Amino acid sequence: MKKTGNLFSEWLDTLSEYFAHRKGLLPLLGTLLVIVNLFLEIVFPGTFFTNTDILLHLGVIVAVFGLVLARAL
């Protein structure tokens, strides 16, 4: 890997190389977050995570971002 001196650039290069070989990891992680949200909704109703559906929203965002990133890489 080429050293550019910019920490963010190096981190972005490393991250893109990592996800280039694991294209389905982020959509799988997003799907897992949605399923965990459903499980929490059934088992523990009325908690912070179920009232705000934060895992559901985060899971959808991660899955869509993963699909777009996989298409670009």
PABAKOL-666864 format. One record per residue (C-alpha): residue number from 1; x, y, z; residue in three letters. Coordinates in Angstrom, 2 decimals. Layout:
BEGIN
<nudo><num>NUM</num><c1>X</c1><c2>Y</c2><c3>Z</c3><residu>Ala</residu></nudo>
...
***
This chain:
BEGIN
<nudo><num>1</num><c1>0.00</c1><c2>0.00</c2><c3>0.00</c3><residu>Met</residu></nudo>
<nudo><num>2</num><c1>1.26</c1><c2>3.45</c2><c3>-0.89</c3><residu>Lys</residu></nudo>
<nudo><num>3</num><c1>2.03</c1><c2>5.73</c2><c3>2.06</c3><residu>Lys</residu></nudo>
<nudo><num>4</num><c1>0.43</c1><c2>9.12</c2><c3>1.53</c3><residu>Thr</residu></nudo>
<nudo><num>5</num><c1>1.04</c1><c2>10.58</c2><c3>4.95</c3><residu>Gly</residu></nudo>
<nudo><num>6</num><c1>-2.65</c1><c2>11.23</c2><c3>5.54</c3><residu>Asn</residu></nudo>
<nudo><num>7</num><c1>-4.06</c1><c2>9.01</c2><c3>8.28</c3><residu>Leu</residu></nudo>
<nudo><num>8</num><c1>-7.63</c1><c2>9.19</c2><c3>6.97</c3><residu>Phe</residu></nudo>
<nudo><num>9</num><c1>-6.54</c1><c2>8.26</c2><c3>3.45</c3><residu>Ser</residu></nudo>
<nudo><num>10</num><c1>-4.59</c1><c2>5.26</c2><c3>4.74</c3><residu>Glu</residu></nudo>
<nudo><num>11</num><c1>-7.52</c1><c2>4.17</c2><c3>6.88</c3><residu>Trp</residu></nudo>
<nudo><num>12</num><c1>-9.90</c1><c2>4.48</c2><c3>3.91</c3><residu>Leu</residu></nudo>
<nudo><num>13</num><c1>-7.58</c1><c2>2.44</c2><c3>1.67</c3><residu>Asp</residu></nudo>
<nudo><num>14</num><c1>-7.33</c1><c2>-0.31</c2><c3>4.27</c3><residu>Thr</residu></nudo>
<nudo><num>15</num><c1>-11.07</c1><c2>-0.36</c2><c3>4.80</c3><residu>Leu</residu></nudo>
<nudo><num>16</num><c1>-11.86</c1><c2>-0.52</c2><c3>1.09</c3><residu>Ser</residu></nudo>
<nudo><num>17</num><c1>-9.40</c1><c2>-3.40</c2><c3>0.61</c3><residu>Glu</residu></nudo>
<nudo><num>18</num><c1>-11.03</c1><c2>-5.24</c2><c3>3.51</c3><residu>Tyr</residu></nudo>
<nudo><num>19</num><c1>-14.58</c1><c2>-4.84</c2><c3>2.20</c3><residu>Phe</residu></nudo>
<nudo><num>20</num><c1>-13.59</c1><c2>-5.60</c2><c3>-1.41</c3><residu>Ala</residu></nudo>
<nudo><num>21</num><c1>-13.08</c1><c2>-9.23</c2><c3>-0.43</c3><residu>His</residu></nudo>
<nudo><num>22</num><c1>-16.12</c1><c2>-9.36</c2><c3>1.89</c3><residu>Arg</residu></nudo>
<nudo><num>23</num><c1>-18.91</c1><c2>-7.80</c2><c3>-0.16</c3><residu>Lys</residu></nudo>
<nudo><num>24</num><c1>-21.76</c1><c2>-9.41</c2><c3>1.73</c3><residu>Gly</residu></nudo>
<nudo><num>25</num><c1>-20.58</c1><c2>-8.60</c2><c3>5.24</c3><residu>Leu</residu></nudo>
<nudo><num>26</num><c1>-22.37</c1><c2>-5.25</c2><c3>5.70</c3><residu>Leu</residu></nudo>
<nudo><num>27</num><c1>-25.73</c1><c2>-6.39</c2><c3>4.26</c3><residu>Pro</residu></nudo>
<nudo><num>28</num><c1>-25.53</c1><c2>-9.47</c2><c3>6.48</c3><residu>Leu</residu></nudo>
<nudo><num>29</num><c1>-24.73</c1><c2>-7.33</c2><c3>9.51</c3><residu>Leu</residu></nudo>
<nudo><num>30</num><c1>-27.65</c1><c2>-5.01</c2><c3>8.68</c3><residu>Gly</residu></nudo>
<nudo><num>31</num><c1>-30.01</c1><c2>-7.95</c2><c3>8.37</c3><residu>Thr</residu></nudo>
<nudo><num>32</num><c1>-28.78</c1><c2>-9.29</c2><c3>11.69</c3><residu>Leu</residu></nudo>
<nudo><num>33</num><c1>-29.49</c1><c2>-5.92</c2><c3>13.36</c3><residu>Leu</residu></nudo>
<nudo><num>34</num><c1>-33.05</c1><c2>-5.95</c2><c3>12.00</c3><residu>Val</residu></nudo>
<nudo><num>35</num><c1>-33.60</c1><c2>-9.49</c2><c3>13.30</c3><residu>Ile</residu></nudo>
<nudo><num>36</num><c1>-32.18</c1><c2>-8.53</c2><c3>16.72</c3><residu>Val</residu></nudo>
<nudo><num>37</num><c1>-34.60</c1><c2>-5.60</c2><c3>16.79</c3><residu>Asn</residu></nudo>
<nudo><num>38</num><c1>-37.52</c1><c2>-7.96</c2><c3>16.09</c3><residu>Leu</residu></nudo>
<nudo><num>39</num><c1>-36.32</c1><c2>-10.33</c2><c3>18.83</c3><residu>Phe</residu></nudo>
<nudo><num>40</num><c1>-36.04</c1><c2>-7.48</c2><c3>21.34</c3><residu>Leu</residu></nudo>
<nudo><num>41</num><c1>-39.50</c1><c2>-6.22</c2><c3>20.38</c3><residu>Glu</residu></nudo>
<nudo><num>42</num><c1>-40.98</c1><c2>-9.63</c2><c3>21.15</c3><residu>Ile</residu></nudo>
<nudo><num>43</num><c1>-39.00</c1><c2>-10.46</c2><c3>24.29</c3><residu>Val</residu></nudo>
<nudo><num>44</num><c1>-38.48</c1><c2>-7.04</c2><c3>25.94</c3><residu>Phe</residu></nudo>
<nudo><num>45</num><c1>-41.28</c1><c2>-4.67</c2><c3>24.91</c3><residu>Pro</residu></nudo>
<nudo><num>46</num><c1>-41.15</c1><c2>-1.13</c2><c3>26.24</c3><residu>Gly</residu></nudo>
<nudo><num>47</num><c1>-37.37</c1><c2>-0.71</c2><c3>26.46</c3><residu>Thr</residu></nudo>
<nudo><num>48</num><c1>-35.33</c1><c2>2.09</c2><c3>24.90</c3><residu>Phe</residu></nudo>
<nudo><num>49</num><c1>-34.25</c1><c2>-0.04</c2><c3>21.93</c3><residu>Phe</residu></nudo>
<nudo><num>50</num><c1>-37.78</c1><c2>-1.15</c2><c3>21.12</c3><residu>Thr</residu></nudo>
<nudo><num>51</num><c1>-39.42</c1><c2>2.24</c2><c3>21.64</c3><residu>Asn</residu></nudo>
<nudo><num>52</num><c1>-36.98</c1><c2>4.02</c2><c3>19.35</c3><residu>Thr</residu></nudo>
<nudo><num>53</num><c1>-36.37</c1><c2>1.11</c2><c3>16.92</c3><residu>Asp</residu></nudo>
<nudo><num>54</num><c1>-32.78</c1><c2>2.26</c2><c3>16.77</c3><residu>Ile</residu></nudo>
<nudo><num>55</num><c1>-31.45</c1><c2>-1.17</c2><c3>15.77</c3><residu>Leu</residu></nudo>
<nudo><num>56</num><c1>-34.01</c1><c2>-1.37</c2><c3>12.97</c3><residu>Leu</residu></nudo>
<nudo><num>57</num><c1>-32.99</c1><c2>1.99</c2><c3>11.55</c3><residu>His</residu></nudo>
<nudo><num>58</num><c1>-29.29</c1><c2>1.29</c2><c3>11.97</c3><residu>Leu</residu></nudo>
<nudo><num>59</num><c1>-29.68</c1><c2>-2.12</c2><c3>10.35</c3><residu>Gly</residu></nudo>
<nudo><num>60</num><c1>-31.44</c1><c2>-0.73</c2><c3>7.29</c3><residu>Val</residu></nudo>
<nudo><num>61</num><c1>-28.82</c1><c2>2.01</c2><c3>6.89</c3><residu>Ile</residu></nudo>
<nudo><num>62</num><c1>-25.93</c1><c2>-0.47</c2><c3>7.22</c3><residu>Val</residu></nudo>
<nudo><num>63</num><c1>-27.54</c1><c2>-2.92</c2><c3>4.77</c3><residu>Ala</residu></nudo>
<nudo><num>64</num><c1>-28.24</c1><c2>-0.28</c2><c3>2.12</c3><residu>Val</residu></nudo>
<nudo><num>65</num><c1>-24.75</c1><c2>1.20</c2><c3>2.54</c3><residu>Phe</residu></nudo>
<nudo><num>66</num><c1>-23.28</c1><c2>-2.28</c2><c3>2.20</c3><residu>Gly</residu></nudo>
<nudo><num>67</num><c1>-25.20</c1><c2>-2.95</c2><c3>-1.00</c3><residu>Leu</residu></nudo>
<nudo><num>68</num><c1>-24.10</c1><c2>0.36</c2><c3>-2.51</c3><residu>Val</residu></nudo>
<nudo><num>69</num><c1>-20.50</c1><c2>-0.21</c2><c3>-1.43</c3><residu>Leu</residu></nudo>
<nudo><num>70</num><c1>-20.48</c1><c2>-3.74</c2><c3>-2.84</c3><residu>Ala</residu></nudo>
<nudo><num>71</num><c1>-21.72</c1><c2>-2.39</c2><c3>-6.16</c3><residu>Arg</residu></nudo>
<nudo><num>72</num><c1>-18.96</c1><c2>0.25</c2><c3>-6.22</c3><residu>Ala</residu></nudo>
<nudo><num>73</num><c1>-16.16</c1><c2>-2.16</c2><c3>-5.30</c3><residu>Leu</residu></nudo>
***
